[in-house]
Amino acid sequence: MIGVQSAQAPSAYESWRAGTSVDRPNQTTIEGLSTGRAFDLPQRMMRAGLHDFLLLDDAEIRSAQRS
């Protein structure tokens, strides 16, 4: 499984990569993992299940969404 998060709200991605929770600005218009702060329970779940985690620009996510 691969996680995807907006590069305009990278706290979950950067926390997953660092192995510890970090706060980052949340400046995205995309829903889902749009948070400025990582939380321990979701981070533990992602570390247990994700093979990789990607950051994409909001425009890239919007272009992949169905109308």
LINURKA-V707489 format. One record per residue. N is the residue number from 1. RES is the residue in one small letter. SS is DSSP state (H for helix, E for strand, C for the rest). D_FIRST is the distance of its C-alpha to the first C-alpha in Angstrom with 2 decimals. Layout:
N	RES	SS	D_FIRST
N	RES	SS	D_FIRST
This chain:
1	m	C	0.00
2	i	E	3.80
3	g	E	6.70
4	v	E	9.97
5	q	E	13.39
6	s	E	16.90
7	a	H	18.82
8	q	H	21.66
9	a	H	20.11
10	p	C	18.20
11	s	H	18.82
12	a	H	15.38
13	y	H	14.00
14	e	H	17.17
15	s	H	17.22
16	w	H	13.81
17	r	H	15.17
18	a	H	18.59
19	g	C	17.78
20	t	C	20.28
21	s	C	20.71
22	v	C	22.28
23	d	E	23.88
24	r	C	23.74
25	p	C	25.44
26	n	C	23.83
27	q	C	25.24
28	t	C	22.78
29	t	C	23.63
30	i	C	20.04
31	e	C	19.00
32	g	C	15.80
33	l	C	15.16
34	s	C	18.70
35	t	C	20.35
36	g	C	22.72
37	r	E	22.03
38	a	C	19.13
39	f	C	19.57
40	d	H	19.23
41	l	H	17.62
42	p	H	14.61
43	q	H	14.31
44	r	H	14.53
45	m	H	11.84
46	m	H	9.38
47	r	H	10.80
48	a	H	10.39
49	g	H	6.76
50	l	C	5.03
51	h	C	5.56
52	d	E	7.06
53	f	E	8.68
54	l	E	11.08
55	l	E	14.46
56	l	E	16.10
57	d	C	19.67
58	d	H	20.59
59	a	H	22.28
60	e	H	19.24
61	i	H	17.31
62	r	H	20.52
63	s	H	20.97
64	a	H	17.65
65	q	C	18.58
66	r	C	20.63
67	s	C	24.21
